[in-house]
Amino acid sequence: MIPFVVEDRCQSGLSALPSVLEHDVGPRDPAFREALMPLTSSVLPAATWDLVRIYRSTKDLSYRFKILRLLFDEADPELESFFAEAYSRERYLDMKIAALRAKSSSAV
C-alpha cells in the first residue's frame, strides 16, 4: 500500500486531496482507490468541489457512496443542487436516502 500524505493547501486555495485524485488517473487505478477510500471529513471544505467533480465523472458505486457520505454533513448551501442531482442519479435506496437527507439538511 502506497502511503499518501494529504497536505494542508487550504491557505493557497488549492485542493486538500491527495495528488493522485487531482490528476487524470482513472478510477480503475488501484492508487485512485487507495487515495479516495481513507479520506475523512478533514479534507472538507477545501476539497468539496473536487469531490463533486469525481462523483459526477465516476460510475463506481463505492466511490459515489463514499463521496456522498463525506459531503453529507457539509454545510454549503450550494450543495443542495448537487444532492438533488445525486438523488435523481442513484437507483439504490440507501444512496437515494443519503442524498435526500443531505439535501434536506442543507436546505435548512
PyMOL commands that set and color helices and strands:
alter all, ss='L'
color gray80, all
select helices_A, chain A and resi 10-12+19-22+30-36+41-43+48-57+61-71+79-89+93-107
alter helices_A, ss='H'
color red, helices_A
deselect
rebuild
show_as cartoon
